[in-house]
Amino acid sequence: MNLLSLPLEMDNARIDSRYRLVIAASQRARELVEGNRPRIESRYVKETTCALEEVLSGQADILFGQEARKAIVEERRRRDALRSRARTSAWEGTPSETVR
C-alpha cells in the first residue's frame, strides 16, 4: 500500500484543509524539481510524492498571510534574476557575426 492510498492524517494546527496541503505539496515539489535536496529520506522517487511526505511529516515550511505574500514576492524576484542571468549567459556564449 502506498502513501497516497492511505487516509491522510494532518496536523490541523499547521494544515487546516486538504486544499492547503495540495498547494504546499505542489510548491515543495516544484522546489524539488528545480534541484533542491529532499529534507527527509524517502523511499519514493517522484518529487510530488516526496513533497507530500515532507509536508505531512512537518519538514516543509508552510507560510500564512503577509509572511506568505512576502515570500512569494521574494521568490519571483529570485526567479527573474535567474532567468535574466540565463539569458545573458546564453547571449554571451553565441559567436557574434562580424559586419564589414
C-alpha positions as CSV (number, residue, x, y, z in Angstrom):
1,M,0.0,0.0,0.0
2,N,1.4,3.4,-0.8
3,L,1.2,6.8,0.8
4,L,-1.5,8.2,-1.5
5,S,-3.9,5.4,-0.9
6,L,-3.9,5.7,2.8
7,P,-6.2,8.2,4.7
8,L,-4.2,11.3,5.3
9,E,-3.5,12.3,8.9
10,M,-2.9,16.0,9.0
11,D,-1.9,18.3,11.9
12,N,-4.8,20.6,11.9
13,A,-2.8,23.3,13.6
14,R,-0.5,23.5,10.6
15,I,-2.7,22.4,7.8
16,D,-6.3,23.5,8.0
17,S,-7.6,21.9,4.8
18,R,-6.7,19.5,2.1
19,Y,-6.5,22.5,-0.3
20,R,-3.7,24.0,1.7
21,L,-2.0,20.6,1.8
22,V,-2.1,20.3,-2.0
23,I,-0.8,23.8,-2.5
24,A,2.1,23.4,0.0
25,A,3.0,20.0,-1.5
26,S,2.9,21.3,-5.1
27,Q,5.2,24.3,-4.2
28,R,7.6,22.0,-2.4
29,A,7.5,19.6,-5.4
30,R,8.5,22.5,-7.7
31,E,11.5,23.2,-5.4
32,L,12.5,19.6,-5.7
33,V,12.2,19.6,-9.5
34,E,14.3,22.7,-9.6
35,G,17.1,20.8,-7.8
36,N,16.6,21.4,-4.1
37,R,17.5,18.4,-1.9
38,P,14.8,16.4,-0.1
39,R,14.7,17.2,3.6
40,I,13.9,13.7,4.6
41,E,15.0,10.2,3.4
42,S,12.1,8.8,1.4
43,R,11.5,5.5,-0.3
44,Y,9.7,7.4,-3.0
45,V,11.3,8.6,-6.2
46,K,8.8,11.1,-7.6
47,E,9.1,14.6,-6.5
48,T,5.4,15.1,-5.9
49,T,5.1,12.1,-3.5
50,C,8.3,13.1,-1.7
51,A,6.9,16.7,-1.3
52,L,3.6,15.3,0.1
53,E,5.5,13.2,2.6
54,E,7.6,16.2,3.7
55,V,4.6,18.4,4.2
56,L,2.7,15.7,6.2
57,S,5.8,15.0,8.4
58,G,6.2,18.7,9.2
59,Q,9.5,19.1,7.4
60,A,8.3,21.6,4.9
61,D,7.6,25.2,5.9
62,I,4.1,26.5,5.5
63,L,3.6,30.2,5.5
64,F,0.3,32.2,6.0
65,G,-0.9,35.7,5.4
66,Q,1.6,38.6,5.0
67,E,4.5,36.3,5.5
68,A,3.4,34.1,2.6
69,R,2.9,37.2,0.3
70,K,6.3,38.5,1.2
71,A,7.9,35.1,0.4
72,I,6.1,34.9,-3.0
73,V,7.4,38.3,-4.0
74,E,11.0,37.4,-2.9
75,E,10.7,34.1,-4.9
76,R,9.5,35.9,-8.0
77,R,12.5,38.3,-7.8
78,R,14.9,35.4,-7.3
79,R,13.4,33.5,-10.4
80,D,13.5,36.7,-12.5
81,A,17.2,37.2,-11.6
82,L,18.0,33.6,-12.5
83,R,16.2,34.0,-15.8
84,S,17.9,37.2,-16.7
85,R,21.3,35.6,-15.8
86,A,20.5,32.6,-18.0
87,R,19.5,34.9,-20.9
88,T,22.7,37.0,-20.5
89,S,25.0,33.9,-20.4
90,A,23.2,32.4,-23.4
91,W,23.9,35.6,-25.4
92,E,27.5,35.7,-24.3
93,G,28.0,32.1,-25.4
94,T,27.0,32.6,-29.0
95,P,29.5,33.8,-31.5
96,S,28.6,37.2,-32.9
97,E,28.7,38.0,-36.6
98,T,31.2,40.4,-37.9
99,V,29.8,43.1,-40.1
100,R,32.2,44.6,-42.7
